[in-house]
Amino acid sequence: MPFVTFMVAFAVMCSGLASAATLSRAFGGDYLSAFVSWDAIIVGLGFLVVIGLINMIMASRLLYGMAREGILPAFFAKVLPHRQTPWTAILFTSLLAARPAGYR
């Protein structure tokens, strides 16, 4: 008789065939399985949003650095006096990103 952990066979868990939905169904039934599936979707969408925001920050800083080195126009190197944030580069990348999103 194989060794069973809760309701999932140990061999299934070790073989890599046990997904999060399979394990949640074994421990919490169909309700927990559905919750884990939706939870994974929400977390995945959250990661996409975070990656998009990080790319927006990186793009504005890249424009700022290139403008300071003289590769791009000096307009992108303007910073706020007391915060030192490159406001023109941030504005430009925000407008660039908002255009495909449908804002006109």
C-alpha positions as CSV (number, residue, x, y, z in Angstrom):
1,M,0.0,0.0,0.0
2,P,1.5,3.4,-1.0
3,F,2.1,6.1,1.5
4,V,-0.6,8.8,1.4
5,T,-0.2,12.3,2.6
6,F,-3.6,13.7,3.5
7,M,-5.5,12.7,0.3
8,V,-2.8,13.0,-2.3
9,A,-0.5,10.0,-2.9
10,F,3.1,10.7,-2.1
11,A,4.2,9.4,-5.5
12,V,2.0,12.0,-7.2
13,M,3.5,14.8,-5.1
14,C,7.0,13.7,-5.8
15,S,6.5,13.2,-9.5
16,G,5.7,16.9,-10.2
17,L,2.2,16.1,-11.4
18,A,0.6,17.7,-8.4
19,S,-0.4,21.2,-9.4
20,A,-1.7,23.9,-7.0
21,A,-5.2,23.2,-8.1
22,T,-4.8,19.4,-7.5
23,L,-3.4,19.9,-4.0
24,S,-6.0,22.6,-3.1
25,R,-8.8,20.2,-4.3
26,A,-7.4,17.5,-2.1
27,F,-7.2,19.7,1.0
28,G,-10.2,22.0,0.6
29,G,-12.5,20.6,-2.1
30,D,-13.8,22.3,-5.2
31,Y,-14.3,25.6,-3.5
32,L,-10.6,26.0,-2.5
33,S,-9.5,24.7,-5.9
34,A,-11.5,27.4,-7.7
35,F,-10.2,30.1,-5.3
36,V,-6.6,29.0,-5.9
37,S,-7.2,29.1,-9.7
38,W,-8.6,32.7,-9.5
39,D,-5.9,33.7,-7.0
40,A,-3.2,32.6,-9.5
41,I,-4.9,34.7,-12.2
42,I,-5.1,37.8,-10.0
43,V,-1.5,37.4,-8.9
44,G,-0.4,37.0,-12.5
45,L,-2.2,40.2,-13.5
46,G,-0.7,42.0,-10.5
47,F,2.8,41.0,-11.7
48,L,2.0,42.4,-15.1
49,V,1.0,45.8,-13.6
50,V,4.1,45.9,-11.4
51,I,6.4,45.1,-14.3
52,G,4.7,47.8,-16.5
53,L,5.2,50.4,-13.7
54,I,8.9,49.4,-13.3
55,N,9.4,49.7,-17.0
56,M,7.8,53.2,-17.0
57,I,10.2,54.3,-14.2
58,M,13.2,52.7,-16.0
59,A,12.3,54.3,-19.3
60,S,12.1,57.9,-17.9
61,R,15.4,57.4,-16.1
62,L,17.0,56.1,-19.3
63,L,15.9,59.1,-21.2
64,Y,17.2,61.4,-18.4
65,G,20.6,59.7,-18.4
66,M,20.9,59.8,-22.2
67,A,20.0,63.5,-22.2
68,R,22.6,64.2,-19.5
69,E,25.3,62.5,-21.7
70,G,24.2,64.5,-24.7
71,I,22.7,61.6,-26.7
72,L,19.2,63.0,-26.5
73,P,18.1,66.7,-26.4
74,A,18.8,68.5,-23.1
75,F,15.0,69.0,-22.7
76,F,14.8,65.4,-21.2
77,A,17.4,66.3,-18.6
78,K,15.3,68.9,-16.8
79,V,14.7,68.1,-13.2
80,L,12.5,69.6,-10.4
81,P,14.5,71.9,-8.2
82,H,13.9,70.4,-4.8
83,R,13.2,66.7,-5.7
84,Q,15.6,66.2,-8.6
85,T,13.1,64.1,-10.5
86,P,13.3,64.2,-14.3
87,W,9.8,65.6,-14.9
88,T,10.1,66.1,-18.6
89,A,11.3,62.5,-19.2
90,I,8.5,61.2,-16.9
91,L,5.9,63.3,-18.7
92,F,7.1,62.1,-22.1
93,T,7.2,58.4,-21.2
94,S,3.7,58.7,-19.6
95,L,2.3,60.3,-22.7
96,L,3.9,57.7,-24.8
97,A,2.4,54.9,-22.7
98,A,-1.0,56.5,-22.5
99,R,-1.4,56.7,-26.3
100,P,-1.7,53.0,-27.0
101,A,-4.1,52.7,-24.0
102,G,-6.6,54.8,-25.8
103,Y,-6.1,58.2,-24.2
104,R,-6.1,61.0,-26.8
